[in-house]
Amino acid sequence: MAINHLFSTLQLGPIELANRIVVAPMCQYSAVDGVATDWHLQHLMQLGYSGAGLVMVEATAVQRHGRITHGCLGLYNDDCQMALSRVIASARRWAGPTKFGIQLAHAGRKASCNVPWQRHGHSLAADEDPWPTVSPSALPFAADWHTPVELSRSGIQKVREAFVAAARRAVQIGFDVIELHGTHGYLGHQFLSPLSNHRTDEYGGSLENRMRFSLEIAASVRAAIPDSAALGVRITGTDWVDGGWMPEDAVALARSLKAIGVNYVCVSSGGLVPHAKIPVGPDYQVPLAAKVKRETGLATRAVGMIWTPQRAEQIIAAGDADMIAMARAFLDDPRWGWHAADQLGATVHCPPQYQRARADLWPPARR
Ligand SMILES: Cc1cc2nc3c(=O)[nH]c(=O)nc-3n(C[C@H](O)[C@H](O)[C@H](O)COP(=O)(O)O)c2cc1C
């Protein structure tokens, strides 16, 4: 029988994933003041038995003002923690070996926005309860967006403490994986890229200085969470803009993250400035992930328009990535993992309530 790479187990630091399929973090814009609702319950329960080895919970704000929109999930107070605990406990109950991770985030200058289905891509207007935004420099994302306040040193420290506090809450909830959001133009990325970071102190200028914010947060979170939890970072492979963040920078960042005990990176790209020309197409970010993996040896997740089981299998088999994350494919088909297993001759967990739909678990003779 052919070796099945996509459905082989993966040791990700302290945890073992049942396979290499990851449900990518996806904002649902369905929280109320940062608190998860029944939408999250149904969303994460069904993805828990999707056949993926790891389900990532959406970008979750570590500070209230770090939310992208009024509907974004948060983990900055007890109400947020209690609601998310209930959701994850329910999802875990039927998820078999599937692990759960959470992406901790701060939107920086891209906070205080409308949800995508209401005036997509616009800052909140004066009558939409906007809030002040922060960034390494007072540079707006685009001309008609809020101008952020430049973060002071004490502001930077507060953000770092908020990441640590949220990570501790995530561990109490029982997440196996903590992921820090460092791409798509949000706060970590704003510090990394010379296009959005014009600081002249130790957090700006050289690559080393621009990486300081992300590395300090990663090191503080690593020190605060138990060894039994895996830590990852979603990084930017490139800004797709001359003079911006480059693939070589991503390699340098991944190397430094590895040195402080980060267990994996997910390599995405773009989102920092609106005028970037992104060559969107099948697998378009895979070469970025492959470069980071090859040059650092760190476990790497590829993402971005990898939609077929065969392609996902080929990417893992070629050694271009260790995991494949998929977002929209799982919205379209929440049992993507089952159908991939059927096509590649593998088996996945299926909760007993649904086993009559699976020929391998409930053969036709018993139906
Ligand atoms: C509805 C939706 C919400 C998303 N929210 C997040 C998010 O919370 N954090 C993040 O890093 N990326 C987010 N993304 C980006 C995805 O994780 C993924 O990188 C992107 O959709 C490309 O993968 P795909 O082609 O498999 O959809 C989101 C994408 C979608 C479609």
The ligand as an SDF file (V2000), in Angstrom:
LIG
                    3D

 31 33  0  0  0  0  0  0  0  0999 V2000
  -13.8600   33.4560    6.8270 C   0  0  0  0  0  0  0  0  0  0  0  0
  -12.3920   33.5890    6.9640 C   0  0  0  0  0  0  0  0  0  0  0  0
  -11.8550   34.0760    8.1580 C   0  0  0  0  0  0  0  0  0  0  0  0
  -10.4650   34.1600    8.3220 C   0  0  0  0  0  0  0  0  0  0  0  0
   -9.9620   34.5270    9.5480 N   0  0  0  0  0  0  0  0  0  0  0  0
   -8.6370   34.3940    9.7890 C   0  0  0  0  0  0  0  0  0  0  0  0
   -8.1280   34.4970   11.1030 C   0  0  0  0  0  0  0  0  0  0  0  0
   -8.8580   34.6300   12.0840 O   0  0  0  0  0  0  0  0  0  0  0  0
   -6.7800   34.4060   11.2600 N   0  0  0  0  0  0  0  0  0  0  0  0
   -5.9290   34.1790   10.2140 C   0  0  0  0  0  0  0  0  0  0  0  0
   -4.7190   34.1070   10.4110 O   0  0  0  0  0  0  0  0  0  0  0  0
   -6.4040   34.0290    8.9640 N   0  0  0  0  0  0  0  0  0  0  0  0
   -7.7210   34.0980    8.7360 C   0  0  0  0  0  0  0  0  0  0  0  0
   -8.2250   33.8350    7.4950 N   0  0  0  0  0  0  0  0  0  0  0  0
   -7.3010   33.3890    6.4400 C   0  0  0  0  0  0  0  0  0  0  0  0
   -7.2580   31.8620    6.3980 C   0  0  0  0  0  0  0  0  0  0  0  0
   -6.8010   31.3120    7.6210 O   0  0  0  0  0  0  0  0  0  0  0  0
   -6.3920   31.3460    5.2330 C   0  0  0  0  0  0  0  0  0  0  0  0
   -5.0650   31.7390    5.4590 O   0  0  0  0  0  0  0  0  0  0  0  0
   -6.8500   31.8650    3.8790 C   0  0  0  0  0  0  0  0  0  0  0  0
   -8.2640   31.8110    3.7610 O   0  0  0  0  0  0  0  0  0  0  0  0
   -6.2290   31.0740    2.7390 C   0  0  0  0  0  0  0  0  0  0  0  0
   -6.5580   29.7030    2.8660 O   0  0  0  0  0  0  0  0  0  0  0  0
   -7.6920   28.9890    1.9520 P   0  0  0  0  0  0  0  0  0  0  0  0
   -7.3230   29.2420    0.5210 O   0  0  0  0  0  0  0  0  0  0  0  0
   -7.5940   27.5420    2.3320 O   0  0  0  0  0  0  0  0  0  0  0  0
   -9.0230   29.6070    2.2990 O   0  0  0  0  0  0  0  0  0  0  0  0
   -9.5940   33.7870    7.2740 C   0  0  0  0  0  0  0  0  0  0  0  0
  -10.1400   33.3280    6.0680 C   0  0  0  0  0  0  0  0  0  0  0  0
  -11.5120   33.2070    5.9250 C   0  0  0  0  0  0  0  0  0  0  0  0
  -12.0480   32.6470    4.6210 C   0  0  0  0  0  0  0  0  0  0  0  0
  1  2  1  0
  2  3  1  0
  2 30  2  0
  3  4  2  0
  4  5  1  0
  4 28  1  0
  5  6  2  0
  6  7  1  0
  6 13  1  0
  7  8  2  0
  7  9  1  0
  9 10  1  0
 10 11  2  0
 10 12  1  0
 12 13  2  0
 13 14  1  0
 14 15  1  0
 14 28  1  0
 15 16  1  0
 16 17  1  0
 16 18  1  0
 18 19  1  0
 18 20  1  0
 20 21  1  0
 20 22  1  0
 22 23  1  0
 23 24  1  0
 24 25  2  0
 24 26  1  0
 24 27  1  0
 28 29  2  0
 29 30  1  0
 30 31  1  0
M  END
$$$$
